[in-house]
Amino acid sequence: MGRMRGTTDVAPAELAARLRVAGWRFARRMRRESAPGITPTVHAALYSIEAHGPMTAGQLAAHEHVQKPTMTRTIASMVEQGLVTRTPDPLDGRVTWLQVTPEGRRLLLRARRRTDEFLAKRVRDLSPEDRAALDAAAGILERLADGDR
């Protein structure tokens, strides 16, 4: 087993396990706070389309690491809710492009605002030392998330 919390020599495997659990719990809490009324799958797919521009269903499925039939159901839900539109490709009629609608952008903006407000309130309640530690940790987590880059 590794050392106790707060020491400088933590076993990598122990820290990895704690980060995994904390990361999942943190992500679940952010999803709950950010966009009530839509599923995490729809929220993630909508964000991906917004962040990466118009994309096909296949590109979206690959980006979200799901099978195309699963993504087809998610896309149908987003279209039904008015969050995305399907636009035929002008050069290839077999291809349709997914684009976020103004309503989809508003939903994402509201979700970001809700999450930021929730987090800002929680962070405000921390000591200056804890805020500094989180600032440093955020940079480290960003590097970890970037992988080999």
C-alpha positions in Angstrom: 0.0 0.0 0.0 1.2 3.6 -0.4 1.8 6.3 2.2 -0.8 8.3 4.0 -2.6 11.2 2.4 -0.7 14.5 2.6 2.8 12.9 2.4 5.1 13.7 -0.5 5.8 10.1 -1.4 2.6 8.5 -2.6 2.6 5.2 -4.5 1.6 5.9 -8.1 -0.9 3.0 -8.2 -2.6 4.3 -5.1 -2.8 7.8 -6.4 -4.0 6.6 -9.8 -6.9 4.7 -8.1 -7.9 7.7 -6.0 -7.8 10.0 -9.0 -9.9 7.6 -11.0 -12.6 7.4 -8.4 -12.5 11.2 -7.6 -12.6 12.0 -11.3 -15.6 9.8 -12.0 -17.4 11.2 -8.9 -16.5 14.8 -9.9 -17.7 14.2 -13.5 -21.0 12.7 -12.3 -21.6 15.7 -10.0 -20.8 18.2 -12.8 -23.2 16.4 -15.1 -25.9 16.5 -12.5 -25.4 20.2 -11.8 -25.0 21.3 -15.5 -27.9 20.1 -17.6 -30.9 18.7 -15.9 -33.4 17.4 -18.4 -31.0 15.9 -20.9 -29.0 12.7 -20.6 -25.2 12.8 -20.2 -24.9 11.0 -23.6 -26.9 13.8 -25.3 -24.9 16.5 -23.5 -21.6 14.9 -24.5 -22.6 14.5 -28.1 -23.9 18.0 -28.3 -20.7 19.4 -26.9 -18.6 17.4 -29.3 -20.6 18.7 -32.3 -20.3 22.3 -31.0 -16.6 21.9 -30.3 -15.5 20.2 -33.5 -17.9 21.8 -36.0 -20.3 20.0 -38.3 -19.7 16.3 -38.3 -21.3 13.2 -39.7 -23.0 10.5 -37.5 -20.0 8.2 -38.1 -17.5 10.9 -37.0 -19.6 11.6 -33.9 -19.8 7.9 -33.0 -16.1 7.5 -33.4 -15.4 10.6 -31.4 -17.7 9.5 -28.6 -16.4 5.9 -28.7 -19.8 4.3 -29.3 -21.2 2.2 -32.1 -23.0 4.0 -34.9 -26.5 2.4 -34.1 -26.2 3.8 -30.5 -25.2 7.2 -31.9 -28.1 7.1 -34.3 -30.6 7.0 -31.4 -28.8 9.8 -29.7 -28.9 11.9 -32.8 -32.6 11.2 -33.3 -33.2 12.5 -29.8 -31.2 15.6 -30.3 -33.0 16.4 -33.6 -36.4 15.7 -31.9 -35.4 18.2 -29.1 -34.3 20.8 -31.6 -30.7 20.7 -30.5 -29.1 19.7 -33.8 -30.0 19.8 -37.4 -29.1 17.4 -40.2 -27.9 19.0 -43.4 -27.4 17.0 -46.6 -23.9 17.3 -48.1 -24.2 19.3 -51.3 -21.6 17.0 -53.1 -22.6 13.6 -51.7 -26.3 12.9 -51.0 -25.5 9.9 -48.9 -23.8 12.1 -46.2 -25.5 14.4 -43.8 -23.8 16.9 -41.5 -24.9 17.5 -37.9 -24.9 21.1 -36.7 -25.8 22.5 -33.3 -28.9 24.7 -33.5 -29.2 28.0 -31.6 -31.3 26.2 -29.0 -28.6 23.6 -28.6 -26.0 26.4 -28.1 -28.3 28.0 -25.5 -28.6 24.7 -23.6 -24.8 24.3 -23.6 -24.3 27.9 -22.5 -26.8 27.4 -19.6 -25.1 24.1 -18.7 -21.7 25.8 -18.6 -23.0 28.7 -16.6 -24.7 26.4 -14.0 -21.6 24.3 -13.6 -19.3 27.3 -13.3 -21.6 28.9 -10.7 -21.8 25.7 -8.7 -18.0 25.3 -8.8 -17.3 28.9 -8.0 -19.5 28.8 -5.0 -17.7 25.6 -3.7 -14.3 27.0 -4.5 -15.1 30.3 -2.7 -15.6 28.3 0.5 -12.1 26.9 0.4 -9.1 28.3 2.1 -6.5 30.2 0.0 -4.1 27.3 0.4 -6.7 24.8 -0.9 -7.5 27.1 -3.8 -3.7 27.3 -4.6 -3.5 23.5 -4.4 -6.4 23.1 -6.8 -4.9 25.6 -9.2 -1.7 23.6 -9.3 -3.7 20.3 -9.6 -5.8 21.7 -12.5 -2.6 22.2 -14.5 -1.3 18.7 -13.7 -4.7 17.2 -14.6 -4.7 19.1 -17.9 -1.2 17.6 -18.7 -2.4 14.1 -17.7 -5.5 14.5 -19.9 -3.4 15.6 -22.9 -1.5 12.3 -22.8 1.4 12.2 -25.2 1.2 15.8 -26.4 
